[in-house]
Amino acid sequence: MRVTVVGGGLAGSEAAWQLARRGIGVDLYEMRPVKPTPVHQTDQLAELVCSNSLRGNALDQAAGLLKEEMRRMDSLVVRVADEVRVPAGSALAVDRALFAQRITAAVSALPGLRIHRAEVTRLPDDPVAIVATGPLTSEALAAEIAAFVGGSHLYFYDAVSPVVEADTIDFTRTFKASRYGRGGDDYVNCPFTEAEYRAFYAALTTAECAALHAFEHEFFFEGCLPAEVIASRGPETLLFGPMKPVGLVDPRTGARPFGVVQLRQDDLAASHYSMVGFQTQLKWGEQKRVFRMIPGLENAEFVRFGMIHRNTYVNAPSVLEPTFETRRRRGLFFAGQMSGVEGYVESASSGLIAALGAARRAQALEPIPFPEDTALGALSRYIARSDPANYQPTNIAFGLLPELGLCIRDKGRKRLALSTRALDSLEHFKASLDAPQRNEAASHERGAALAPAFPSPSRGDWRG
């Protein structure tokens, strides 16, 4: 049996890889370049749009645990990210172009896989299919999905940070450092005096924004707010978000700046830098005017301006099982941001989870959820068991994992203990998958019992 995968983003590419590596034929549909999107610039699979960062990479960070679990599950996305990483302190950031090129090459070379460059306008009626069309699902297919899930189909707006040419940055006005010295001097910091900050704030909050469609209301994801939306909440809010100066000392003054804008290397050649946490919906002319007020960016040339786009997702607790299979129809899975997760790594992980479930369906077996004490399982539990009345997509967080059952006061040690437990649980789970004669019910006994619902965790970090 072949499996249909709709969407060639992170989730779709990961799903295709996981399926093909298990000897299952795959038909992968990607509408680009036949039909473009408002924000993609190439026809490559897994093109990164909002940021080049996959966030934290250490085991005392939830995103780092999730990536390590994915490595152990032979994730293509994490493997390629490790290969093309660029300096970003303790985070895993990548060269966007190389990342997409290598993912495309790896997926294209998979045996038994066919890539179709065509728009899919209806939900596949194949026995087993994965819909991983991402936040920019075409209108026709989005309407189909809305009809399938009913009134629980939701959306929110997301925004993209600008990228500037490195040789137009005045590095004499900046300094290189990571907060608290973690990860070396991987960020370019543009320091503000109080007077410079007040002038910048005034310009940002009075600049003209791009208009949304009249029939759509603004509803931004809290973990990826446009800078001007953050600023609108008060004159100091940027100083506790993307412009926070804590953990940084300007070596030229020996003091902490009043505020700071950080730039992160965007490619291996270090020819482009992205503005960290500065997603925006300002008009392009306004972006030039306002962002050139940032110290060091007075003559900046923009490779890409910031922009907003509509992210489409389902109300996962009303629609999906922890395996990302729909409740209404066996064999139909959602993955990626369409499935109600937030973030690059989370999207790719959902493709991995859905692919394992789809592979078992293709083999006439029941999908098995990951243990809840793993990051993969905790994320699955969140999307399937949260309160549907107040559901929002989330990044992975340690708060999603079950408690340890012992008291560890030190936060770092506690997180490492949660990671150790998770990785041990994952190894047992992997071993059980390789034992075809096992009692399948045993896989459900690991971890805490499923709760009917639990509150949303704190939102992901503002870096997007």
Backbone hydrogen bonds, N-H to C=O, Kabsch-Sander energy under -0.5 kcal/mol:
donor,donor_aa,acceptor,acceptor_aa,energy
3,V,25,G,-2.6
4,T,128,V,-1.7
5,V,27,D,-2.7
6,V,130,I,-2.9
7,G,5,V,-0.7
7,G,29,Y,-3.5
9,G,132,A,-0.6
13,S,9,G,-2.4
14,E,10,L,-2.3
15,A,11,A,-2.7
16,A,12,G,-2.5
17,W,13,S,-2.2
18,Q,14,E,-2.6
19,L,15,A,-2.4
20,A,16,A,-2.6
21,R,17,W,-2.4
22,R,18,Q,-0.5
22,R,19,L,-1.2
23,G,20,A,-1.9
24,I,19,L,-2.0
26,V,112,G,-2.0
27,D,3,V,-2.3
28,L,26,V,-0.6
28,L,114,R,-2.8
29,Y,5,V,-2.9
29,Y,27,D,-0.5
30,E,116,H,-2.5
34,V,31,M,-0.6
35,K,31,M,-2.6
46,A,8,G,-2.6
47,E,44,Q,-0.7
54,L,92,L,-3.7
57,N,90,S,-1.8
61,Q,58,A,-1.6
65,L,61,Q,-2.2
66,L,62,A,-2.5
67,K,63,A,-2.1
68,E,64,G,-2.2
69,E,65,L,-2.5
70,M,66,L,-2.0
71,R,67,K,-2.5
72,R,68,E,-2.0
73,M,69,E,-0.8
73,M,70,M,-0.6
74,D,71,R,-1.8
75,S,70,M,-1.9
79,R,75,S,-1.7
80,V,76,L,-2.7
81,A,77,V,-2.1
82,D,78,V,-2.4
83,E,79,R,-1.4
84,V,80,V,-1.9
85,R,82,D,-0.6
86,V,93,A,-2.4
89,G,183,G,-0.5
91,A,88,A,-2.1
92,L,55,R,-2.8
93,A,86,V,-0.7
93,A,91,A,-0.7
94,V,52,N,-2.6
95,D,84,V,-2.1
96,R,94,V,-0.8
96,R,266,D,-1.3
99,F,95,D,-2.6
100,A,96,R,-2.4
101,Q,97,A,-2.4
102,R,98,L,-2.7
103,I,99,F,-2.2
104,T,100,A,-2.5
105,A,101,Q,-2.4
106,A,102,R,-2.5
107,V,103,I,-2.6
108,S,104,T,-2.4
109,A,105,A,-1.4
110,L,107,V,-1.4
113,L,110,L,-1.3
114,R,26,V,-2.6
116,H,28,L,-3.3
116,H,114,R,-0.5
117,R,115,I,-0.5
118,A,116,H,-1.4
121,T,119,E,-0.6
129,A,331,G,-2.9
130,I,4,T,-2.8
131,V,333,F,-3.1
132,A,6,V,-3.0
132,A,130,I,-0.7
137,T,134,G,-0.9
142,A,138,S,-2.8
143,A,139,E,-2.2
144,E,140,A,-1.6
145,I,141,L,-2.7
146,A,142,A,-2.5
147,A,143,A,-2.1
148,F,144,E,-1.9
149,V,145,I,-2.7
150,G,146,A,-1.8
152,S,149,V,-0.8
153,H,150,G,-1.2
154,L,152,S,-0.5
154,L,313,Y,-1.8
156,F,311,N,-2.2
157,Y,219,F,-2.7
158,D,309,H,-2.8
160,V,280,T,-0.6
160,V,307,M,-3.0
161,S,50,C,-1.1
163,V,304,R,-2.5
164,V,273,Y,-3.3
165,E,301,E,-2.5
166,A,271,S,-3.1
168,T,165,E,-1.6
169,I,166,A,-1.8
170,D,296,G,-2.9
171,F,169,I,-1.3
173,R,170,D,-1.7
174,T,171,F,-1.1
175,F,189,N,-1.7
177,A,187,Y,-2.2
180,Y,247,G,-3.1
181,G,178,S,-2.4
182,R,179,R,-1.9
183,G,181,G,-0.6
184,G,181,G,-0.9
186,D,184,G,-1.3
188,V,263,L,-2.3
189,N,175,F,-3.1
189,N,187,Y,-0.6
190,C,188,V,-0.5
190,C,261,V,-2.8
192,F,259,G,-2.8
197,Y,193,T,-2.5
198,R,194,E,-2.5
199,A,195,A,-2.0
200,F,196,E,-2.3
201,Y,197,Y,-3.1
202,A,198,R,-2.1
203,A,199,A,-2.0
204,L,200,F,-2.7
205,T,201,Y,-2.4
206,T,202,A,-0.7
206,T,203,A,-0.5
207,A,203,A,-0.7
207,A,204,L,-0.6
210,A,281,Q,-3.5
216,E,213,H,-2.0
221,F,157,Y,-1.3
224,C,221,F,-2.0
225,L,222,E,-0.6
227,A,279,Q,-3.4
229,V,226,P,-0.6
230,I,226,P,-2.1
231,A,227,A,-2.5
232,S,228,E,-1.5
233,R,230,I,-1.5
234,G,231,A,-1.8
237,T,234,G,-1.1
239,L,236,E,-0.9
240,F,237,T,-1.4
241,G,238,L,-1.2
243,M,238,L,-2.3
244,K,241,G,-1.7
248,L,245,P,-1.5
250,D,255,A,-2.6
253,T,250,D,-1.2
254,G,250,D,-3.1
255,A,250,D,-0.6
258,F,192,F,-1.8
259,G,192,F,-1.0
260,V,243,M,-1.5
261,V,190,C,-1.9
263,L,188,V,-2.8
264,R,274,S,-2.5
265,Q,186,D,-0.6
266,D,272,H,-2.8
267,D,272,H,-0.6
270,A,267,D,-1.6
273,Y,164,V,-2.6
274,S,264,R,-2.7
275,M,162,P,-2.2
276,V,262,Q,-2.5
276,V,274,S,-0.8
277,G,463,R,-0.7
278,F,275,M,-1.6
280,T,160,V,-1.2
283,K,208,E,-2.2
287,Q,283,K,-2.2
288,K,284,W,-1.9
289,R,285,G,-1.9
290,V,286,E,-3.1
291,F,287,Q,-2.5
292,R,288,K,-1.3
293,M,290,V,-1.8
294,I,291,F,-1.3
297,L,294,I,-2.8
300,A,297,L,-1.6
303,V,163,V,-2.0
303,V,301,E,-0.6
304,R,163,V,-1.6
307,M,160,V,-0.7
309,H,158,D,-2.5
311,N,156,F,-3.3
312,T,135,P,-0.6
312,T,310,R,-0.5
313,Y,154,L,-1.6
314,V,338,M,-2.3
315,N,152,S,-1.3
316,A,314,V,-1.7
318,S,315,N,-1.7
319,V,315,N,-0.7
319,V,316,A,-1.4
320,L,316,A,-3.3
321,E,325,E,-2.5
324,F,321,E,-2.4
326,T,332,L,-3.2
327,R,319,V,-2.5
332,L,329,R,-1.5
333,F,129,A,-2.7
333,F,331,G,-0.6
334,F,324,F,-2.2
335,A,131,V,-2.2
336,G,347,S,-0.5
338,M,335,A,-0.5
339,S,336,G,-1.9
340,G,337,Q,-1.5
341,V,336,G,-0.7
342,E,394,T,-1.8
347,S,343,G,-2.3
348,A,344,Y,-2.5
349,S,345,V,-2.7
350,S,346,E,-2.1
351,G,347,S,-1.6
352,L,348,A,-1.8
353,I,349,S,-2.6
354,A,350,S,-2.8
355,A,351,G,-2.1
356,L,352,L,-2.0
357,G,353,I,-1.9
358,A,354,A,-2.9
359,A,355,A,-2.7
360,R,356,L,-1.7
361,R,357,G,-2.2
362,A,358,A,-2.6
363,Q,359,A,-0.9
364,A,361,R,-1.9
365,L,360,R,-3.4
372,E,446,R,-0.6
374,T,371,P,-1.7
377,G,371,P,-0.5
378,A,374,T,-2.7
379,L,375,A,-2.3
380,S,376,L,-1.7
381,R,377,G,-2.5
382,Y,378,A,-2.3
383,I,379,L,-2.1
384,A,380,S,-1.5
385,R,381,R,-2.6
386,S,382,Y,-1.3
387,D,454,F,-0.8
390,N,387,D,-1.2
391,Y,388,P,-0.8
394,T,340,G,-0.5
400,L,397,A,-2.1
401,L,398,F,-1.5
408,I,406,L,-0.7
414,K,410,D,-2.3
415,R,411,K,-2.3
416,L,412,G,-2.2
417,A,413,R,-2.2
418,L,414,K,-2.4
419,S,415,R,-2.2
420,T,416,L,-2.6
421,R,417,A,-2.4
422,A,418,L,-2.3
423,L,419,S,-2.6
424,D,420,T,-2.0
425,S,421,R,-2.5
426,L,422,A,-2.5
427,E,423,L,-1.9
428,H,424,D,-1.8
429,F,425,S,-2.3
430,K,426,L,-2.8
431,A,427,E,-2.0
432,S,428,H,-1.9
433,L,429,F,-1.8
434,D,430,K,-1.2
435,A,432,S,-1.2
438,R,435,A,-1.8
440,E,438,R,-0.9
442,A,439,N,-2.0
443,S,440,E,-1.2
444,H,441,A,-1.5
445,E,442,A,-1.6
464,G,223,G,-0.6
464,G,461,D,-1.2
